[in-house]
Amino acid sequence: MSAKYSTSGTGTAGATATCVSIDQVATNHRPIVYEIIFGTTTAPADAAMLVKLWRFTVDGTATAVVPLPLDPASPATTVTGGEDHSVEPTYTAAGECLQFGLNQQATFRWVVPPDEGFVIPATADNGIGIQVSTISAGTPTMAGTILHVE
């Protein structure tokens, strides 16, 4: 049976800002992202934003977040989590997995059946991040969750 984990984080949206990411540490597993949830925690405003789920090859600088096992009996995960990036990850050219437009008043959820999502390669420092690519106004606090299976 596969083990499932949840990594949540927040960050302030700017010109480009990654609010949450997961980063491969081990080289013997290939985690699969099967769900993301994304929205804001700031008071509702009428601002549009473009949000992207990207692959990266260097994780940047972020506040560490420990991925939570959804089953407490699961083994330790092979990834680390990060939130509120002060230095953006090095995103892969043409490595955009998913993009969506969103109003600040909405929440977005993307789900696929387990084992059918975006696979992170078994290569150290590779991962996936949720980034606000553009925003029409303000600097809201973003909140995101990445669920993955190993």
Residue, then its C-alpha position, 0 to 999 in steps of 0.5 A: m500500500s502506498a503512503k500519502y502525505s500532505t504539505s501545506g504552506t503560506g506566502t505573500a503574493g508578489a510579482t512571482a512568489t512560491c507559497v509551497s513546494i515539495d523537494q525530493v531528498a532521496t533518490n530511490h523513490r518517485p513521489i506523485v502529486y495527486e492533489i493541490i488546493f490553493g486560495t488566499t487567507t487575506a480579506p476578500a478583494d477583487a484581484a485576479m491572479l495566474v497560478k502555476l504548478w512548476r517542476f524545479t531542479v533547485d529548491g530555492t530558500a524557504t521556511a521548512v515545512v514537514p510533510l504530514p503522513l495521512d496515516p500515522a503508521s506511514p514511514a517517513t517521507t522522502v521529500t521535504g517541504g517549504e513555504d514562503h520562499s524568499v529565494e524562488p526555486t530554479y523552475t525548469a524551462a517548459g516545466e509548467c505542469l498546470q496553470f489556472g486563473l483565479n480570483q482572490q475570492a475563490t479557492f481552487r482544487w485539482v484532483v486526480p486518482p492516486d498514482e496518476g498525477f505529476v511524478i517527481p523524478a528520483t533525483a535530489d533537489n527536484g520537486i514541484g512548487i505552487q507559484v503565483s505568477t502574476i496578480s492584478a492588485g495587492t499582495p494577499t497571503m496565499a495558502g496552498t496544500i500539495l498532497h503526494v503519494e510514495 
